Amino acid sequence: MGMLFVAIYLFQNKHWNYGVLVFSLGLGIKMSLLLALPAIAILLYQASGPTGALGQLSYIFQVQVS
């Protein structure tokens, strides 16, 4: 859960790429962070539009697969 709090802090400071990376690493450790994914997807959509949000969400997927 600490990784989620760090990711939220980074999102608040508009460090989207680092926030997504920290969130994805935390998701690999504890899957309960998956419950916050819809809210993060909405945040990314509002901040960067549909193409940017899909890019960031695919980055989360890529980190989880590798």
KABELTA-V998059 format. One record per helix or strand of 2 or more residues. SS is the DSSP state (@ for helix, = for strand). FROM is the first residue (numbers start at 0). TO is the last residue. If there is no record, write none. Layout:
BEGIN
SS;FROM;TO / SS;FROM;TO
END
This chain:
BEGIN
@;1;11 / @;15;28 / @;30;64
END
